Amino acid sequence: MLDRNKSYIESFNFAFLGLSKLVETKITNSPKLVNLEVTKKCNARCDFCDYWQTQHEERLDDYTDLIKKINPLVVMVTGGEPMLRKDIVEIIKQIKSASYFTYTGIITKGDLLDMNKAKALYDAGIDQIAISLDFLGDRHSENRGVNGLWSHVSDLIPRISTELKRTISINTIIMDDNLHQIVDMAKKAKEWGANISFSSYSVMKANNDEHFINDEIKKVSQVINELISLKKAWGDTIVSSEYYLSQIPVFFKNGYGPPCNAGSSFLTATPDGHIKRCSEMPAVCHYTDYEPNYFTKTKCTTCWFGCRGETQAPVIAKARELIGV
């Protein structure tokens, strides 16, 4: 997705290279998206994820060859908490150097991010910094087990917008606990000069069904309809596709999503360079052994994460949203 502060020439060049890479991934059967886990360690204590329990891990120092081998359109650097990697700026440089175009983002809870680190990431070529946000207010800090988190990110996000002239992305998981705040979170993103994308809570990550929406499907539909209306009115503030949003009530009503294309349209790379269909599946090979069409089709319907739902959105529509044409 284009940063709204790019010049016309920058936007045109970005769009041209992005479309060229999209065509290349179709021809070569490369995945559209790689979620690159650079660490499984985390300093939070979320009850919907167990990565924070990781004590020891093997990891690569250089991911350049991995990205060259897989050649995706998009790389999202994830964790754990990726900002725990002291070499995170160098990792972004590695990803950007691996191809003429790799849209590169990072997903962080934001407590280890400040203005200087944000500037360093942007100078390294990162296209998107995404901050996870579960609630408005101090409940977000409590939910993540990080004191002062809400105060920090609610100050940082608008500062990056006004002082660095860059657009922070907010990632929000829709769940039973925050359903009543979802529309207000979209409005807060607009107020901050940020954009926002949504995902759907899944039980599978930590086998915790406490946050799954079971009884308020009508309310889910109302919230999603309002988000779609705001998306049409605001333009690029809400970046989740209409396709993805429209499937969220269906997912919570049925308790499952459509068949998944993990392993083809998107996949996950572990900190030590092994390849998995998705973050919840076991590693099956080292990246040096990976080839297009390595994975057979799966019938898994367990989740409706944004990272997979968006890769299943109609290609032309999603390409337009991604590169702003």
N, C-alpha and C positions, 0 to 999 in steps of 0.2 A: 504494500500500500504506500502510495506517495506521501511524503511529508508535505503538509500544506504550505510550508515555508520555502519550498524549492522554487527556483526561477523557472520561467517558461522553457528556456533552453535545457536546463537540467531535467525538467519533467519530461520533455520530449525524448532526450537521450536515454533516460531511465526507462521510459515506456518501450522504446525501440529495443533496447537490450533485453528487457524483461520478456517481451513477446518472442524475441529470437530464442531465448533460453526455453520458454514454454514449448515452442515448436520442437526444439531439440530433444526435450524430455519425452515428447510424444513419439518421435522417431526412434529414439534409443531405448524406450521403455524404462527410463530412469524415473525414480519417484519424484513427485512434486515436492515432498517435504521430508526432511530428516530432523527428528528430535535428537539433538546431540547432548547426551547426559555427560557433562564434564566432571561431575562428582555426584555421589549419592549421599554425601554428608550434608547435614543441615543443622542450623542452630535454633530452629523452631521446634515446637512440640505439638504439631497438628494431629488431631485424632483421626483424620481421614487419610493419613499417609504415614507409612512406617519407615520412610527413608532416613529420618533423623536418628534411627537406632543403629545406623551403620557406623562401625568403629574403624575398620581398616578396608582399604581398597587399592587395587592396582589401577593406574591410569596412564594415558599417553601424555607426553610432553608436547607432541606436535601432531595436529589433526589434519595437516595439509593433504597428505596422501589419501587419507580416508575420504575427504570431501572430493578430491579428484576422482577417486575410484567410483564413488556412488553418483556424483555429478547431479545433485538435486537442484531444483529451482529455488527452494527455500530451506534455510537451516535455522532452527530455533534452538538456541543454547539453553539447556535446562539443567536441573539437578534432581534431588537435593537443592542446595543453594549455590548457584554457580559463582556468586560473588565471593565465596570462600576461596576460590582459586586465585592465588596472588598473581598468577600470570594470565588473568582473564583478558586483559587488553591485547596481549600477544596472541591469544587464541583467536580473537576476532580478526586480527590481521592475517592469521594463517588461513582462516576460512575465506576471507575476501580475496586472498592471493591465489586461491585454488582454481578460479574460473573467471571468465570475463564478466559473468553476472551470477551472483548468489545472494539473493535477498536474505539478510542476516539479522536475526533478533535475539534478544535474551529475555528470559522470564525470571524475575526475582521478586522476593517479597519487599525489597527496597531498604531494609534497615542498614545494609552495608554500602548503600549507594549515597553519594553526596554530589555536589555540583562539580567538584574537580574530577571525580571518577566518571561522572556522566560525560563531561567534556572529553575526557581521554577516550572513552568508548566511541563517541561520535567522531573524534579525530581519527580513530582507527578504521572508520568506515562503517560502523554499525548502522543499520537502517531503522531498527526499532528497539526501544527499551520498553519492556512490558512489566508493569508492577501488579502483582496479585492483590486483590482487595475483596474481602469477604463481607465486611459490614462498614457502614458509616459510623464513626465514633469509636470510643475506647473498647467496645466489644470486639473490634477487629484485633486489637492488641492482645486481648485475652484469648481469643480464638487461636491465634498463632503462638501464644506463649512467649511473646516478645514485648517487654515493657516499653511503652512510649512509641510503639510502631505507628499507630494512627497519627499521632502528633507529627512524627517525622515525615511520613509520606504525604500527609495533607498539606504540609508546608513545601515539600520538595517538588511535587508535581507541578503546581502553578509557577514556581520559580524557574523550572526548566523551560516552561512554555514562554515566559516573559523575558528571562535573562539570556537563555541560550537559543531562543527562537526555534525550539524543536518540540515535537509533539510526542508526549508520553502516551503509551497505550496502557489501559487498565484491563486486566483479565479478571473476570468475576465468574465464579461457579454458582449457578442457580441451585438452591437447595431449600429445604423446608424452613430453615431458620431465617433466611434472609429474603424470602419471597416478597415480603411486604416492603422491602427497601430497594428492590431491583430498579424500578422506574426512577426513584430518587437518585440512585447511583449513576444512572445515565445522565440525569440532569446535572449532577455534581461534576461529572466528567466534562460536560460542555462548559460549565462555569469555570473549570480549571484550565480550559484550553487543551484538554486531552481528548483521546478517543477511547472507546470501550468495546470489548468483545465479551461474549458470554459462552459458557460451557455448561454442561448438565452434570449434576452430581452423580457419581457412580459408586456403587457399593464395593466393587471389586478391588479397589486400590488398597484398602486396609480391612476388607470384610466388615465394614461398619455401615449398617443400614439406618442409623439414627437420623441422618440428615436427608434421606431419600423422601421425595414427595409422594405420598400415597393417597391422601384424602382431599386435596384441594386442586383437583384437575381443572375445575371451572375457573378458579383464580389464576392458575397457570396460563390458561388460554387468554384471560383478560389482560394479564401482564404482557404476554407476548404480542398480542394485538396492539397494545399501546406502544411497545418498543418498535414494532414495524411502522406504525404511524409516525413516531418521532424520527425514525430513520429516514423516511421519505421527506419529512419536513426539514431535517437538519443537514442532510447530505452525508458527510463522512464521519460524523461523531460516533455513530454506532456502526462498527465495521463488520459485525457478524452478518452473513448473507441472509436474505429472506428465506432462502431454502433451509438453511440450518435452523433459524429461529422457528420456522413453521413446524419443524419436526419435534421440537422440545415437548409440547403438550402430548404428542403421540407417544413419545418415549416414556414419560412419567405415567401416562394412562396404562400402557401395555406392560411396563416394567422391562422393556427391551427395545432395542433399535433395529434398523434395517441391517442386512448382512454387511459385514465389514470388509473393507479393501486394504486392511493392514498388510504390509509386506509388498504391496504393489504401488499404490498411490502415496503411501507414506510408510516410514519405518523408524526404528529407534536404534541409535548407536550408544553403547555403554562407555563408561569412562576409559576402559582398557581397550576399546576398539572392536568389540564384538557386536554382532547385528542381531536384532530381535524384530519380530513383527511390530510390536508395540511395547510400551514400558511395562505392561503387565504380563507379557509372555516371556518364556525363557530364551536365552541367547542360543543361536543355532550355528553360527559360524563366525570366524574372524573376518574383518572387512577385506582382507587380502584374498579371501576365497569367495567373496560375494560377486554375483553376476546378476544382471537383469533377469527377471522371471525365476529367481532362485526359489521364491515361495509359491506354493500352490494356493488356490483360493480357499478362504476360510468361511465357515458359516456362523462365526461368532456374532452374537447380537447383544452382548452384555452391556456395553456402554454406548453413550452418545456424546463423547468428548468432542469439543470444537475442532481439535486438531485432525480428527478423522472425518467429521461431518463436513467440514469445509472442503476437504479434498474430494468429497463425493458430490459437491455442488456442481451444477452445469458448468462446463469448462469455460465457455466464452464469458458467461456472467461473472464467474469468479475471477477470471483474468482481468476483466475490466475493473473490478473492485480492488484487486491486488496492486495493479500498476497505474490506476487512476485514469484510464482512457474511456 
